[in-house]
């Protein structure tokens, strides 16, 4: 149904090309709908690989890259990943467009967000946690370990809960324990400005989100990634981002380690900035504009 709906939009708007970003189901649906109509596709965040083919996002990435005319890679590693798959034509290292978003929205988040006061927390005095990937929500043991660890982290935890995570917690009988914890602030998903402000102000971020992982990295915030691997391998350099790949039982110890080591150094470079303008410039050059 997603493809059919997108196809109707494309037929109505008659674009010259279609840009898709990331690795969601809508990314692949957009790329498929465009390709079936003979439209050229640009894939922003091309070439990222976790090398876990059972992961839905990995399947979406690989297939979208096969459909794309322009492959806009955020990092040098993503360029090399494509080359190893025999894809070298139409590949451009543009940098991560997330930096463009941060540059435009961070001042706005600082000026407008009141989320710290709403949750009763202060800068560097709380932990931000998010969880949404199927590998964590669908695994009852992992979900339980995560939920039982949050109240034991030694400081307030702000936990914006994804709908899938909320349903899984309730089904597993874990929601009430978190809801009655004085340490955990449960909330519905927050808007981007509030999310950005929370990330910037947190002592440590705990997440399985690639976006939050990169934002924390760019802002210099220590981050624990609740996965066995990551496609954003550059964030692991320097030790301010770590994988919880030894099991979620280690979460309290990891939080203590990352909080103690946090020095809030200047942000590290993930890739070149101005990625969005590089993408557009390449499309216009190919179009002869």
BELBELWO-V421098 format. One line per field, one symbol per residue. ss: DSSP state (2 for helix, 1 for strand, 0 for the rest). psi: psi as a letter, one per 30 degrees, with the letter a starting at -180 (. if undefined). Layout:
# BELBELWO-V421098
ss->???
psi->???
This chain:
# BELBELWO-V421098
ss->0222222222222000111110002222222222220001111111000000000222222222222001111002222222220000001110000222222222222222002222200000011110000222200222222222220000011111102222222220002222200001111100022222222220011110022222222220011110000000222200001110000222222222222220000000000000222222222222200
psi->eeeeeeeeeeeefhlflkklkbglefeeeeeeeeefggkkkkjkhlfkkfhjffkeeeeeeeeeeffkekjjkfleeeeeeeefggjfkgkkjflkfeeeeeeefeeeeeefkgeeeefhllkgglkkklkfkefeffjeeeeeeeefeefgfglkkkikkkeeeeeeeeefgfeeeeegkffkjkllklleeeeeeeeeflekkklgkeeeeeeeeefgkkkjkhlflkfiffffkfgfklkhggkffgeeeeeeeeeefkfhlkklkelkaheeeeeeeeeeeffg.
